[in-house]
């Protein structure tokens, strides 16, 4: 029976134990036993799929991977301790000295640090391209370009990259296309459909959805995932079985949660357009978004994040945060509770103004992660805080 991906993501689970449990049990063990020497030899020779050691194989982790693969349409995957360990592993397992990485310029701050500070230590070159200038992309490809890495929508400015166009470009030049799909989630966008070879997730965000645990995944082509598996098996960025169990259960409600997150985010974005304290509002499914047509082509909805620019700049951003009564001020997104952040004075404060401007982080930029509260309460809190910056 062929199942819809949403059904497969819920019904895919580990084999029941003799107890016959309905919900998958926890396998809180560091290692697994074998009945005899030959069985153990075969497992270590990779001749079977038997679990050996929870650093790289555990039933709870396997269930999580299989569920995300079902949603993304991926051949295989590997789960890790955090989103950044997933990003780093996708680079280090597949790039080598002399290779070139081409990335969109607007990436998560820690990803930028890995690309600019740590990859050069291993002789890996890199360069950036502007997400909103597709006419420049191909000219930046070098003979040694091995991978293209993108976020879409980007963090925090919500620029969109045409997955179909960049997928065709990567295929034309035989380059690995690696897509961070964290903001959209696999229920809204499936990059593999458009030619992506790898998809990276910070499961800490929407996949968990309640701000409880850390986790990361890379899914995609089986041959590439095997190299990532070998790298992680030896280097050890292991996802704990408990966190895998939590995340796997969260996948079961991802679709319905994201429907509410996206509806709330669209309502907030629409309601805030035209406010006197705001220069512009950006949300992928807002018709005023410069890449609105791309969003409609490749996304089911606009996701749960919106951003806007305060007319008063840096100080207005700080006053806005201080004026909030309901929204949380925290270094996260994708929670049941709505979150507000001001990147210029927090997560990206160490960058120069020119560096922030290059990646779309303006002085008054506010990022909102829309939670599951009643939308009128969230909007009222935002409007109240805006009154203090007008």
C-alpha positions as CSV (number, residue, x, y, z in Angstrom):
1,X,0.0,0.0,0.0
2,X,1.5,3.3,-1.1
3,X,1.1,5.9,1.5
4,X,1.0,9.7,1.3
5,X,4.3,11.1,2.7
6,X,2.4,12.7,5.6
7,X,0.9,9.3,6.5
8,X,4.2,7.5,6.1
9,X,5.9,10.1,8.4
10,X,3.4,9.1,11.1
11,X,3.2,5.4,10.6
12,X,6.8,4.7,10.0
13,X,8.2,3.4,13.3
14,X,10.6,0.9,14.9
15,X,9.5,-2.7,15.3
16,X,7.4,-3.3,18.4
17,X,8.9,-5.2,21.2
18,X,7.2,-8.3,22.7
19,X,5.2,-5.9,24.9
20,X,3.3,-4.7,21.8
21,X,3.5,-0.9,22.5
22,X,1.6,1.5,20.3
23,X,4.0,4.4,20.8
24,X,7.6,3.7,19.9
25,X,9.6,2.8,23.0
26,X,12.8,4.5,24.1
27,X,16.1,2.7,23.4
28,X,18.3,4.3,26.1
29,X,21.4,2.1,25.6
30,X,24.9,2.9,24.5
31,X,25.4,-0.4,22.7
32,X,23.6,-3.5,21.4
33,X,24.3,-7.2,22.0
34,X,24.7,-10.1,19.5
35,X,23.7,-13.7,19.8
36,X,27.0,-15.1,18.5
37,X,30.4,-14.2,17.0
38,X,29.3,-14.5,13.3
39,X,26.3,-12.2,13.9
40,X,28.6,-9.6,15.5
41,X,31.2,-9.9,12.7
42,X,28.6,-9.4,10.0
43,X,27.3,-6.3,11.7
44,X,30.7,-4.7,11.9
45,X,31.4,-5.6,8.3
46,X,28.3,-3.7,7.3
47,X,26.7,-6.8,5.9
48,X,23.5,-6.3,8.0
49,X,21.5,-3.3,9.3
50,X,21.9,-4.5,12.9
51,X,22.4,-1.8,15.5
52,X,25.9,-1.7,17.0
53,X,26.6,1.4,19.0
54,X,24.3,4.4,19.6
55,X,26.9,6.9,18.4
56,X,25.9,6.0,14.9
57,X,22.9,3.5,15.0
58,X,19.9,3.4,17.3
59,X,16.3,2.4,16.6
60,X,15.0,5.8,17.8
61,X,17.4,7.7,15.5
62,X,16.5,5.4,12.6
63,X,12.8,6.1,13.0
64,X,13.4,9.8,13.0
65,X,15.5,9.6,9.9
66,X,13.0,7.4,8.0
67,X,10.2,9.8,8.9
68,X,12.1,12.9,7.6
69,X,13.1,11.0,4.5
70,X,9.5,10.2,3.8
71,X,8.5,13.9,4.0
72,X,11.5,15.1,1.9
73,X,11.4,12.3,-0.7
74,X,15.0,11.4,0.2
75,X,16.8,8.1,-0.4
76,X,18.6,8.1,3.0
77,X,19.6,10.3,5.9
78,X,21.7,10.7,9.0
79,X,20.7,12.5,12.3
80,X,23.1,14.5,14.4
81,X,23.3,16.4,17.7
82,X,22.3,19.8,16.3
83,X,21.6,21.7,13.1
84,X,25.1,23.1,12.9
85,X,26.6,19.6,13.3
86,X,24.5,18.6,10.3
87,X,25.7,21.6,8.2
88,X,29.3,21.0,9.2
89,X,29.2,17.3,8.4
90,X,27.6,18.0,5.0
91,X,30.6,20.2,4.2
92,X,33.5,18.1,5.7
93,X,32.3,14.7,4.5
94,X,32.1,15.8,0.9
95,X,34.6,18.7,0.4
96,X,38.3,18.3,0.3
97,X,41.4,20.5,0.0
98,X,41.3,22.5,-3.2
99,X,37.5,22.3,-3.6
100,X,35.3,25.4,-3.9
101,X,32.0,26.0,-2.1
102,X,29.6,28.5,-3.6
103,X,27.0,29.8,-1.1
104,X,24.2,32.3,-0.9
105,X,25.4,35.3,1.1
106,X,22.5,35.3,3.5
107,X,23.1,32.3,5.8
108,X,22.8,31.6,9.5
109,X,25.6,33.3,11.5
110,X,27.3,30.1,12.6
111,X,27.2,28.7,9.1
112,X,28.9,31.9,7.9
113,X,31.6,31.4,10.5
114,X,32.2,27.8,9.4
115,X,32.5,28.9,5.8
116,X,34.8,31.9,6.3
117,X,36.8,30.8,9.4
118,X,37.1,27.1,9.5
119,X,36.8,25.7,5.9
120,X,39.9,27.8,4.8
121,X,41.9,25.9,7.5
122,X,41.3,22.7,5.4
123,X,42.1,24.4,2.1
124,X,38.5,24.7,1.0
125,X,37.7,27.9,-0.9
126,X,34.4,29.7,-0.8
127,X,32.5,32.6,-2.3
128,X,29.1,34.1,-1.9
129,X,26.3,35.0,-4.3
130,X,23.3,37.3,-3.9
131,X,20.0,35.4,-3.6
132,X,18.2,38.1,-5.5
133,X,20.5,38.2,-8.5
134,X,20.1,34.9,-10.3
135,X,21.7,36.4,-13.4
136,X,25.1,36.4,-11.6
137,X,25.1,32.9,-10.3
138,X,26.6,30.9,-13.1
139,X,29.5,33.3,-13.6
140,X,30.6,32.6,-10.0
141,X,31.1,28.8,-10.7
142,X,34.7,27.8,-10.9
143,X,36.3,24.6,-12.3
144,X,36.8,23.4,-8.7
145,X,33.3,24.2,-7.5
146,X,32.1,21.1,-5.8
147,X,29.0,22.2,-3.9
148,X,26.4,25.0,-3.9
149,X,24.9,25.7,-0.5
150,X,21.7,27.7,0.0
151,X,19.0,28.7,2.5
152,X,15.5,29.4,1.1
153,X,13.9,31.3,2.7
154,X,17.0,32.9,4.1
155,X,17.7,33.8,7.7
156,X,16.7,36.4,8.8
157,X,15.7,38.5,5.7
158,X,13.5,35.9,4.1
159,X,15.0,36.1,0.6
160,X,13.9,33.3,-1.7
161,X,16.0,31.3,-4.2
162,X,14.4,29.7,-7.2
163,X,15.0,26.0,-6.5
164,X,14.1,24.9,-10.0
165,X,16.6,27.4,-11.5
166,X,19.5,26.6,-9.1
167,X,18.8,22.9,-9.3
168,X,19.1,23.0,-13.1
169,X,22.4,25.1,-12.8
170,X,23.9,22.5,-10.3
171,X,22.9,19.6,-12.6
172,X,24.4,21.4,-15.7
173,X,27.8,21.7,-13.9
174,X,27.6,18.4,-12.0
175,X,27.7,20.2,-8.6
176,X,26.2,19.0,-5.4
177,X,23.2,21.2,-4.4
178,X,22.9,21.3,-0.6
179,X,19.7,23.1,0.7
180,X,19.0,24.3,4.3
181,X,15.2,23.7,4.5
182,X,14.9,24.7,8.1
183,X,12.6,27.7,7.7
184,X,10.2,26.1,5.2
185,X,10.1,22.5,6.7
186,X,9.5,19.5,4.5
187,X,5.7,19.9,4.8
188,X,5.9,23.3,3.0
189,X,8.8,22.7,0.6
190,X,10.7,19.7,-0.8
191,X,13.9,20.8,-2.4
192,X,14.7,17.3,-3.8
193,X,11.8,17.7,-6.1
194,X,13.6,20.6,-7.7
195,X,17.0,19.0,-8.0
196,X,18.6,19.2,-4.6
197,X,21.0,16.4,-3.7
198,X,21.1,17.1,0.1
199,X,18.7,18.8,2.5
200,X,19.8,20.0,5.9
201,X,17.6,20.6,8.9
202,X,18.0,22.1,12.3
203,X,15.5,19.8,14.0
204,X,15.8,22.1,17.0
205,X,13.4,24.5,15.3
206,X,10.1,23.6,13.6
207,X,10.6,19.9,13.6
208,X,10.6,19.8,17.4
209,X,8.3,22.8,17.6
210,X,8.3,23.2,21.3
211,X,11.8,24.4,22.2
212,X,12.7,21.2,24.0
213,X,15.7,19.5,22.4
214,X,18.6,20.0,20.0
215,X,18.9,17.9,16.8
216,X,20.0,18.0,13.2
217,X,19.6,16.0,10.0
218,X,21.0,15.6,6.5
219,X,18.9,13.7,4.0
220,X,19.3,13.1,0.3
221,X,21.1,10.9,-2.2
222,X,22.1,7.6,-0.8
223,X,25.8,7.8,-2.0
224,X,26.3,11.2,-0.5
225,X,24.6,10.3,2.8
226,X,26.9,7.2,3.0
227,X,30.0,9.5,3.0
228,X,28.3,11.7,5.7
229,X,27.5,8.6,7.7
230,X,31.2,7.5,7.6
231,X,32.4,10.9,8.6
232,X,29.9,11.1,11.6
233,X,30.5,7.5,12.6
234,X,34.2,8.4,13.2
235,X,33.9,12.0,14.5
236,X,30.9,11.4,16.8
237,X,28.3,14.3,16.5
238,X,25.8,11.8,17.9
239,X,22.1,12.5,18.4
240,X,20.9,11.1,21.7
241,X,18.2,8.4,21.5
242,X,16.0,10.4,23.8
243,X,16.2,13.5,21.6
244,X,15.6,11.4,18.6
245,X,12.5,9.9,20.3
246,X,11.2,13.4,21.1
247,X,11.8,14.7,17.6
248,X,10.2,11.6,16.0
249,X,7.0,12.1,18.0
250,X,7.0,15.8,17.0
251,X,7.0,14.9,13.3
252,X,3.6,13.3,13.8
253,X,2.1,16.8,14.4
254,X,4.4,18.8,12.1
255,X,1.8,19.3,9.3
256,X,-1.0,20.6,11.5
257,X,1.3,22.8,13.5
258,X,2.8,24.4,10.4
259,X,-0.7,25.1,9.1
260,X,-1.3,27.2,12.2
261,X,2.1,28.8,12.3
262,X,1.8,29.9,8.6
263,X,-1.7,31.2,9.0
264,X,-0.7,33.2,12.1
265,X,2.4,34.6,10.3
266,X,0.4,35.6,7.2
267,X,-2.2,37.4,9.4
268,X,0.6,39.3,11.3
269,X,2.3,40.3,8.1
270,X,-0.9,41.5,6.4
271,X,-1.9,43.4,9.5
272,X,1.4,45.1,9.9
273,X,1.8,46.4,6.4
274,X,1.3,50.1,6.3
275,X,1.9,50.7,10.0
276,X,3.5,54.2,10.5
277,X,6.5,52.8,12.5
278,X,7.3,50.2,9.8
279,X,9.2,50.8,6.6
280,X,8.4,47.4,5.1
281,X,7.1,43.9,6.0
282,X,8.4,40.7,4.4
283,X,6.8,37.3,4.3
284,X,7.0,34.8,1.4
285,X,3.2,34.7,0.8
286,X,2.7,38.4,1.1
287,X,2.1,39.7,-2.5
288,X,4.5,42.6,-1.9
289,X,7.4,40.2,-1.3
290,X,9.9,40.6,-4.2
291,X,10.0,36.9,-4.9
292,X,6.3,36.2,-4.2
293,X,5.9,34.3,-7.5
294,X,8.8,32.0,-6.6
295,X,7.3,31.4,-3.2
296,X,4.0,30.4,-4.7
297,X,5.8,28.0,-7.1
298,X,7.8,26.0,-4.7
299,X,6.2,26.4,-1.2
300,X,2.8,25.2,0.1
301,X,2.7,28.1,2.5
302,X,5.0,30.9,3.6
303,X,6.2,29.3,6.8
304,X,6.1,30.6,10.3
305,X,8.6,33.5,10.1
306,X,8.1,37.1,9.1
307,X,10.3,40.2,9.4
308,X,9.9,43.9,9.2
309,X,12.1,47.0,9.3
310,X,11.4,49.7,11.9
311,X,11.8,53.2,10.7
312,X,13.7,54.2,13.8
313,X,16.6,51.9,13.2
314,X,18.8,50.3,15.9
315,X,17.4,52.1,18.9
316,X,13.8,51.6,17.7
317,X,14.6,47.9,17.6
318,X,15.7,47.8,21.2
319,X,12.7,49.8,22.3
320,X,10.4,47.5,20.4
321,X,11.8,44.4,22.2
322,X,11.5,46.2,25.6
323,X,7.9,47.0,24.8
324,X,6.7,43.4,24.3
325,X,4.7,41.8,27.0
326,X,3.7,38.4,25.5
327,X,6.3,37.5,22.9
328,X,9.5,35.8,24.1
329,X,12.9,37.3,23.6
330,X,15.1,34.2,23.0
331,X,17.7,32.9,20.6
332,X,15.5,30.4,18.9
333,X,12.5,30.1,16.5
334,X,10.0,27.5,15.6
335,X,8.4,27.3,19.0
336,X,4.7,27.0,20.1
337,X,5.3,30.4,21.7
338,X,5.9,33.5,19.4
339,X,9.4,34.9,19.5
340,X,10.8,38.3,18.6
341,X,14.5,39.1,17.9
342,X,16.5,42.1,16.7
343,X,19.5,40.6,14.8
344,X,21.5,43.8,14.6
345,X,21.9,44.2,18.3
346,X,22.0,40.5,19.2
347,X,22.8,37.5,17.0
348,X,24.7,39.6,14.4
349,X,25.9,42.5,16.6
350,X,29.6,41.4,16.1
351,X,29.4,42.0,12.3
352,X,30.1,45.5,10.9
353,X,27.2,47.5,9.6
354,X,28.5,46.9,6.1
355,X,28.6,43.1,6.7
356,X,25.1,43.1,8.1
357,X,23.9,45.2,5.1
358,X,25.4,42.7,2.7
359,X,23.2,39.9,4.1
360,X,20.1,42.0,4.4
361,X,20.3,42.7,8.2
362,X,19.2,46.4,8.4
363,X,19.5,48.3,11.7
364,X,15.8,48.2,12.4
365,X,15.1,44.6,11.3
366,X,12.8,42.6,13.5
367,X,12.3,38.9,13.0
368,X,9.1,37.3,14.4
369,X,8.6,33.5,14.7
370,X,4.9,33.1,14.8
371,X,3.7,30.7,17.5
372,X,0.5,28.8,18.1
373,X,-1.2,31.4,20.4
374,X,-4.4,33.1,19.2
375,X,-3.3,35.5,16.5
376,X,-5.1,38.5,17.9
377,X,-3.1,38.3,21.2
378,X,0.2,38.1,19.3
379,X,-0.8,41.0,17.0
380,X,-2.0,43.1,20.0
381,X,1.4,42.6,21.7
382,X,3.3,43.7,18.6
383,X,1.1,46.7,18.0
384,X,1.5,47.7,21.7
385,X,5.3,47.6,21.4
386,X,5.1,49.6,18.1
387,X,3.3,52.3,19.9
388,X,6.4,52.8,22.0
389,X,8.7,53.4,19.0
390,X,6.4,55.7,16.9
